[in-house]
Structure formats: C-alpha cells, structure tokens
C-alpha cells in the first residue's frame, strides 16, 4: 500500500524532527522576537443572493475587527487576474485587493494591510501612488506582496513570459517603486490651517530611471509615507523568484509542506540575502498554515474523514493536474494506484508555479496514490496539519524555533466549523507559550512586524537607482 499523505497529521515523532536546527528567536527590544500572524481579508463584494449589497463589506469589517481584537498582525489579500472555467483557483481574484483594504483601513486602527500586486501586469509608478495612498489613509499600515502572476495574460494582450523574464521585470519594478518612495523629502508636504495640504515642489525629486522594462522620471506625486516605504512581501519559489526575494523582499511567502523543506528553504534564502549584502536579519519567511483543528484526537480524525468525504475526486484530478503545471491528463487513472512516472513533467518545461510543480512531483515520486495526491492538492502544496490546539502549537513552535518561519497565515476565521477552535483553542495556546504577541507593539505595520530599520533614510532627497 502506498504511504498516506504526510502533511495532514502531526505524529509524535515529528516533535523531535530536525532538533539540531532548533534555535532561540532573535532578540528585539530586549525580548525574543515573536511569531507574527496574518489572516485572509474577507471578501467585500456582494453576491447575487444578498438582499443588501453592503453585506459583503459589513461581514469583512466584522471579521477584520475580530482579527484586530485578537492582535493578529495583518490582513492578507491574495489575487488572481482571471476566472478559470474549472474553478480550480477558488475565490481568489473576486475583489481588487487595494480597494478592499482601503475600505477595511477605515474600520480598523492597528492591524496591517497586505495587498497582492502583479509586477507583470501593473506599472510601478501607478502602484507606488496606490499603495502609497493606502499607507496614508491607514496611518502607516500598508504592505504589498509582489507576485509575477502565473495566469491572466490573456486579459492584457500579451503572452506569459517565462519565470526568468518575469522576475527580471519584477526586480526592476521593485527597485523603481522603492526609489520613488525614497526620493521625496520628509517635509515636502504640510497641512494648512484650513485643512488643505500644501506641497513644496522643490522637495519632490525625480529619479530619472531608464531600464530594460521601465522609463520613469518621477517625482512621485504622493508625499512621504508614514512608514517611509510600505512593507514589501514577495512570493515566488522558482530559482529566479528566490533570488528576487533574497535581494529585495522584507518577507518572503513560500509553500513548504515539510519541516525539512522549510529549514532548507530558509537557509538558502538567507545565504543568498547575505551574498547581496543584506545580512541575516532580512528577509523574514512567511508560511501559510492550513489546519484542521479538533477538540481531541478522535474529533480530529472525524473532521479529516468528513473533509475527505466532501472531495469531488473527478474535479480533484483537474486540480492535481493544475498543481503539476496543467499539462498532464489524469482522466481514467485508478485512484488507488501511484501515478506513472512517465506522466510527471520536467520542472523546466513548465512556465508557471515551478515551485508548486516540484512539491507535487516529489509527492508522486514518494509513491502517493492518485487519491492521496488529490487530497494533498486541496491544500495546494502548503503546510497542512490536523490536530488538537496543543498539537498544532507544537508543530508551529517547532518550525518557528527552527528559524524556518517568522510570519504565519492562519485559517479558520469566519469558518463556523473552525473559528471557535482557532480563537479559543489555538491562539490562546500560542499566547500561553509566548510565541505570539498579546498586544500591538507600535503604531505602524513595520513596528508590529518587528522589522529592522530601512537600510537608509526612506525620505532622503534625490534618491536614484544604482
């Protein structure tokens, strides 16, 4: 019999795995730096069966406030730039992240706001204006997650470039955005007694950038930001993506289903960052934690059985094929047999989400059956654990103390089946272990993430790209 999926349970033996990597978290302000937490921002849009078109935003506001009351560090928005006919992408892309977060910024006061933005299908000047404005309207709580997009090119009149070309554009995009934020002087704008903003044009500076992908003169017509720059997240697991993250990102979002893989990724990321002269403080590592929480081991087993029973395995074949790059046909294959090795694509032949393809190739080579692979595909290659609050906290603590995760996206808020166990089970257990914050540290997102200062004054005059 083929082995069962490894990511859905937390066996006792896992608590001592990789113990040689365990370390004490770095000190910040005289105390150990704690794990930072994110939850997904709920959808603000209306559905066809809503009697009141504002139901979506009211529910999103309610959940955002609930997350803030729990001292969750930030709200995260994913984004896709298409609706795929097979429905493989879930609901990602059903709202525009920057507008949704601008709305939620007015209903919250401390929680951070992370918008996913495609560097392939946006322009850096427009993005700098948009995310800069979000930082202003939120009082310094904005962040952007730079992605290169693996879908949506048909909506922009172009073919999807390969990963290397997409990340070359992303690197220049990020450098331009940072230069625009850095160029204007701190006192370039002040508020008059009437309430209007007065600007001093002489303190808004050009960057005069001309590169392979962009020509941007500047200046940015947004005054200096409360945070200097919004926090920069970045997602990408291909060779080129990891290099961009190591060079520019403050927080790198990665899918790492195993502790061993997470430790290896974090080690390599920091090695590359050091080679770029950034030291070991940045970037931080972010994982998405897909959990099934139960009150007891028997309850966990029941919840897993019910979750697996709800899977549409024919639709699951399509989802797994998507995880393998979208070019394999799994129709008609027996569910309880491993995949033929000849079906597995070479990673270099895939133009999108190569890191995800590598994860599922590895699962298949371990001998997982098609059924087990489809179960894994429901979590899209992310870290997935089922257990009681104490068992889940064990898994989180192990990875955090191994230096393999600094920021964790938690799921369950707004889910009637899991919210109570998240809020009254897992989060209190993480607080009891002093792993997460019990109050916000500062007034802006950077402070609450405990990020080091920007490498040079973000409001220096006359910033230029190197």
C-alpha positions in Angstrom: 0.0 0.0 0.0 1.3 3.5 -0.9 2.1 5.8 2.0 -0.6 8.2 3.3 -0.2 11.9 2.8 2.3 13.1 5.4 1.1 16.7 5.8 -2.3 16.0 7.3 -1.3 14.6 10.7 1.2 15.6 13.3 2.7 12.4 14.7 4.6 12.4 18.0 7.9 11.7 16.2 7.6 15.0 14.3 8.2 16.8 17.6 11.8 15.8 17.6 12.5 16.0 13.9 15.3 18.4 12.9 16.1 19.1 16.5 19.6 20.1 15.5 18.1 23.2 13.9 16.3 24.5 16.9 17.3 27.9 18.0 16.2 30.8 20.2 14.4 33.5 18.3 16.4 36.7 17.8 16.0 39.4 20.4 14.1 42.6 19.6 14.0 45.5 22.1 15.2 43.3 24.9 12.8 40.4 24.4 12.7 37.4 22.0 11.1 38.3 18.7 7.7 36.6 18.4 5.9 34.9 15.5 3.8 37.3 13.5 0.3 36.2 12.3 -1.9 37.0 9.3 -5.4 36.1 8.4 -7.1 36.5 5.0 -9.2 39.6 4.5 -12.8 38.6 3.9 -14.4 39.5 0.6 -16.1 42.9 0.5 -18.2 42.3 -2.6 -21.9 41.5 -2.9 -23.3 38.1 -4.0 -26.4 37.6 -6.1 -28.4 36.3 -3.1 -27.6 39.3 -0.9 -30.7 41.3 -0.1 -28.4 44.2 0.9 -25.4 44.9 -1.4 -23.3 46.0 1.6 -23.5 42.6 3.3 -20.1 41.7 2.0 -18.3 44.7 3.3 -20.1 44.6 6.6 -19.1 41.0 7.1 -15.5 41.8 6.1 -15.4 44.7 8.5 -16.7 42.5 11.3 -14.0 39.8 10.7 -11.3 42.5 10.4 -12.3 43.9 13.7 -12.4 40.5 15.3 -8.9 39.8 14.0 -7.6 43.1 15.4 -9.2 42.3 18.8 -7.1 39.1 18.7 -3.9 41.1 18.0 -3.5 39.4 14.6 -0.6 41.3 13.0 -2.1 41.7 9.5 -4.8 41.1 7.0 -3.6 39.4 3.7 -5.3 39.5 0.3 -4.5 37.1 -2.4 -5.2 38.0 -6.1 -5.6 36.3 -9.5 -6.3 38.2 -12.7 -8.7 35.7 -14.3 -11.6 33.4 -13.5 -10.7 29.9 -14.6 -13.5 27.8 -16.1 -12.8 24.7 -14.0 -12.9 26.7 -10.8 -9.5 25.5 -9.7 -8.5 28.8 -8.2 -11.2 29.1 -5.6 -12.4 32.7 -4.8 -9.0 34.4 -5.2 -9.4 37.4 -7.5 -13.1 38.1 -6.7 -12.1 41.5 -5.3 -9.4 44.1 -6.0 -7.0 44.0 -3.1 -6.1 47.7 -2.8 -9.7 48.9 -2.8 -10.8 46.2 -0.4 -8.1 47.1 2.0 -8.7 50.8 1.8 -12.2 50.1 2.9 -11.1 47.9 5.8 -8.5 50.5 6.8 -11.3 52.8 7.9 -12.8 50.2 10.2 -9.6 49.2 11.9 -6.7 51.1 13.5 -3.8 48.7 14.3 -3.8 45.7 12.0 -1.6 45.7 8.9 -2.9 45.5 5.4 -1.2 43.4 2.7 -2.3 43.7 -0.9 -1.1 41.2 -3.5 0.0 43.0 -6.7 1.2 41.6 -10.0 4.5 43.1 -11.2 3.8 41.6 -14.7 0.5 43.4 -15.3 1.0 46.7 -13.3 3.2 49.7 -13.8 5.5 50.8 -10.9 4.5 54.4 -10.9 0.8 53.7 -10.6 1.4 51.1 -8.0 3.6 53.5 -5.9 0.7 56.0 -6.0 -1.9 53.4 -5.0 0.0 51.6 -2.2 1.4 55.0 -1.0 -2.1 56.4 -0.7 -3.1 53.2 1.2 -0.3 53.8 3.6 -1.5 57.4 4.2 -5.2 56.5 4.6 -4.4 53.7 7.0 -1.9 55.7 9.1 1.1 53.6 8.1 -0.3 50.0 7.9 0.2 49.2 4.2 2.2 46.4 2.6 2.3 44.9 -0.9 3.0 41.3 -1.9 4.9 41.4 -5.2 4.0 38.4 -7.4 4.8 37.8 -11.1 1.5 36.1 -11.9 1.1 32.7 -13.5 -2.3 33.4 -15.2 -4.2 36.3 -16.7 -2.0 37.2 -19.6 -5.0 36.9 -22.0 -6.5 40.0 -20.3 -3.5 42.1 -21.0 -2.8 41.3 -24.7 0.4 39.5 -24.1 1.9 36.1 -23.7 3.1 35.0 -20.3 6.9 35.3 -20.2 9.0 32.6 -18.6 9.9 32.8 -14.9 13.3 34.3 -15.6 11.9 37.1 -17.7 9.0 37.7 -15.2 11.4 38.0 -12.3 13.8 40.3 -14.2 10.9 42.7 -14.7 9.8 42.2 -11.0 13.3 43.2 -9.8 13.3 46.4 -11.8 9.7 47.1 -10.8 10.6 46.8 -7.1 13.7 49.0 -7.5 11.7 51.7 -9.2 9.0 51.7 -6.6 11.5 51.9 -3.7 13.3 54.7 -5.5 10.1 56.7 -5.9 9.3 56.3 -2.2 12.8 57.3 -1.1 13.1 60.4 -3.3 10.8 62.9 -1.7 11.8 64.8 1.4 10.1 64.3 4.7 8.8 67.9 4.9 7.6 68.0 1.3 4.0 68.5 2.4 2.3 70.1 5.4 -1.3 70.7 6.4 -2.6 74.3 6.4 -4.9 75.7 9.0 -7.8 75.3 6.5 -7.1 71.5 6.4 -5.8 71.5 2.9 -2.4 70.0 2.0 0.3 72.4 0.9 3.3 70.9 -1.0 6.7 72.3 -1.7 7.5 71.2 -5.3 11.2 71.6 -4.7 11.2 68.8 -2.2 9.7 66.3 -4.6 12.6 64.8 -6.5 13.0 63.0 -9.8 14.6 59.5 -10.1 15.2 59.6 -13.9 15.1 55.8 -14.2 15.7 54.2 -17.6 15.9 50.5 -17.6 15.1 47.4 -19.7 11.4 47.4 -18.7 10.6 50.9 -17.5 11.3 54.6 -18.0 10.2 56.6 -15.0 11.3 60.2 -14.5 9.4 61.0 -11.3 8.9 62.6 -8.9 6.2 60.5 -7.2 3.3 62.9 -6.5 2.5 61.4 -3.2 4.1 62.9 -0.1 6.5 60.8 2.0 4.7 57.9 3.6 4.1 57.3 7.3 6.3 54.2 7.1 8.9 55.6 4.7 8.1 52.6 2.5 5.2 50.1 2.7 6.4 46.7 3.9 7.5 44.6 0.9 6.3 41.0 0.8 7.3 38.8 -2.2 6.1 35.3 -3.4 7.9 33.0 -5.7 9.7 29.7 -5.4 11.5 29.3 -8.7 15.2 29.9 -8.8 14.7 33.4 -10.2 11.9 34.1 -7.6 14.0 33.1 -4.6 16.8 35.4 -5.8 14.5 38.4 -6.1 13.1 37.7 -2.7 16.6 37.4 -1.2 17.7 40.7 -2.8 14.6 42.9 -2.2 11.9 41.4 0.0 11.4 42.0 3.7 9.1 39.0 4.0 9.1 36.1 1.5 6.0 34.0 1.2 6.7 30.3 0.4 4.9 27.0 0.3 6.9 24.5 2.4 4.8 21.4 3.4 7.6 19.8 5.5 9.8 21.0 8.3 12.9 19.7 6.4 12.0 21.6 3.3 11.2 24.8 5.3 14.6 24.7 7.0 16.4 24.2 3.7 14.5 27.0 2.1 15.1 29.5 4.9 18.8 28.5 5.0 19.2 29.1 1.3 17.2 32.3 1.2 19.3 33.8 4.0 22.5 32.6 2.3 21.5 34.5 -0.8 20.5 37.6 1.1 23.9 37.6 2.8 25.5 37.4 -0.6 23.6 40.5 -1.6 25.0 42.3 1.5 21.7 42.3 3.5 23.0 40.3 6.5 20.8 37.7 8.3 18.0 39.9 9.6 16.1 40.0 6.3 14.2 38.7 4.6 11.8 37.0 7.1 10.0 33.9 6.0 6.2 33.5 5.7 4.2 30.2 5.5 0.5 29.6 5.1 -0.7 27.2 7.8 -3.7 25.1 6.6 -5.0 23.5 9.8 -7.8 21.2 10.7 -8.4 21.8 14.4 -10.2 19.3 16.6 -11.0 19.1 20.3 -9.5 15.7 20.7 -7.6 13.2 18.5 -10.9 11.4 17.9 -12.5 14.6 16.8 -9.6 15.4 14.6 -9.9 12.0 12.9 -13.6 12.6 12.4 -13.1 16.0 10.9 -10.5 14.7 8.5 -12.8 11.8 7.4 -15.6 14.3 6.7 -13.3 16.7 4.9 -12.0 13.9 2.6 -15.5 12.6 2.0 -16.5 16.0 0.6 -13.8 16.0 -2.1 -15.1 15.7 -5.6 -12.3 13.4 -6.9 -13.1 14.0 -10.6 -12.7 17.7 -10.0 -9.7 16.8 -7.9 -8.0 15.2 -10.9 -8.2 18.7 -12.6 -6.8 20.4 -9.5 -3.9 18.0 -9.2 -3.2 18.4 -12.9 -3.0 22.1 -12.3 -0.6 21.6 -9.4 1.6 19.6 -11.9 1.7 22.5 -14.4 -1.6 22.0 -16.2 -0.2 19.8 -19.0 -1.0 16.3 -17.7 -4.1 14.3 -18.3 -5.2 12.2 -15.2 -8.6 11.1 -16.6 -9.2 7.4 -16.2 -6.3 6.6 -13.9 -7.1 4.4 -10.9 -7.5 6.4 -7.7 -5.7 3.9 -5.5 -2.5 3.5 -7.6 0.6 5.7 -7.8 0.9 8.0 -10.9 3.0 6.6 -13.7 6.4 8.2 -13.6 6.2 9.0 -17.3 3.3 11.4 -16.7 5.4 13.7 -14.4 6.5 16.8 -16.2 10.1 18.1 -16.1 10.0 21.3 -14.0 12.0 23.3 -16.6 9.3 22.6 -19.1 6.7 24.5 -17.0 6.2 28.2 -17.4 4.3 28.9 -14.2 4.5 28.0 -10.5 7.5 25.8 -10.8 7.9 25.6 -7.0 4.4 24.0 -6.8 5.2 21.6 -9.5 8.4 20.5 -7.6 6.3 19.8 -4.5 3.8 17.6 -6.3 6.5 15.8 -8.3 8.2 14.9 -5.0 4.9 13.6 -3.6 4.3 11.5 -6.6 7.9 10.1 -6.5 7.3 9.1 -2.9 4.6 6.7 -4.2 1.5 8.5 -3.0 -1.6 7.2 -4.8 -3.7 9.4 -7.1 -6.3 9.6 -4.3 -3.7 10.8 -1.8 -2.3 13.3 -4.2 -5.7 14.7 -4.8 -6.1 15.1 -1.0 -2.8 17.0 -0.9 -3.9 19.1 -3.9 -6.7 20.6 -1.8 -4.0 22.4 0.2 -2.2 23.5 -2.9 1.2 22.4 -1.6 1.1 24.5 1.6 1.9 23.3 5.1 -1.1 21.3 6.3 -1.6 19.9 9.8 -4.5 18.3 11.6 -4.5 18.1 15.4 -5.7 19.5 18.7 -4.7 23.1 19.6 -1.8 21.7 21.6 -0.6 19.5 18.8 -0.8 22.4 16.3 1.0 24.7 18.6 3.7 22.0 18.9 4.1 22.0 15.1 4.2 25.8 14.9 6.6 26.2 17.8 9.0 23.6 16.2 9.1 25.4 12.9 9.4 28.8 14.5 12.3 27.8 16.8 14.0 26.1 13.9 14.2 29.5 12.2 12.1 28.3 9.3 9.1 30.6 9.7 8.6 34.2 11.0 5.2 35.1 9.7 2.3 32.6 9.7 -1.1 32.9 7.8 -3.8 31.2 9.9 -7.0 29.9 8.6 -10.4 29.4 10.2 -11.6 33.0 11.0 -15.1 33.3 9.5 -15.4 29.5 9.2 -18.3 28.3 11.5 -16.7 24.9 11.9 -13.2 26.2 12.9 -13.4 29.7 14.2 -14.2 28.8 17.8 -11.3 26.4 18.0 -9.0 29.0 16.4 -9.9 31.8 18.7 -10.5 29.8 21.9 -8.1 27.0 21.3 -5.0 27.6 19.1 -4.5 31.3 19.7 -4.6 31.1 23.5 -2.2 28.1 23.4 0.2 30.1 21.3 0.0 33.0 23.7 0.5 30.7 26.7 3.8 29.7 25.1 4.7 33.3 24.5 5.0 32.6 20.8 2.7 35.4 19.5 2.0 39.0 20.6 -0.6 39.8 23.2 -0.7 43.5 22.2 0.4 45.6 19.3 3.9 46.9 19.7 3.7 50.2 17.7 1.6 52.4 15.6 2.6 51.1 12.1 2.9 47.8 10.4 6.7 47.8 10.4 6.8 48.2 14.1 4.3 45.4 14.7 6.3 43.1 12.4 9.4 44.0 14.3 11.3 44.7 11.1 14.7 46.3 11.3 15.0 49.9 10.2 15.1 50.6 6.4 18.7 50.4 5.2 18.9 54.1 4.7 16.6 57.0 5.4 13.5 56.4 3.3 13.0 60.2 2.9 16.5 61.1 1.7 16.4 63.7 -1.0 17.4 62.9 -4.6 17.3 59.1 -4.4 18.5 57.4 -7.6 18.6 53.7 -8.7 22.1 52.2 -8.6 
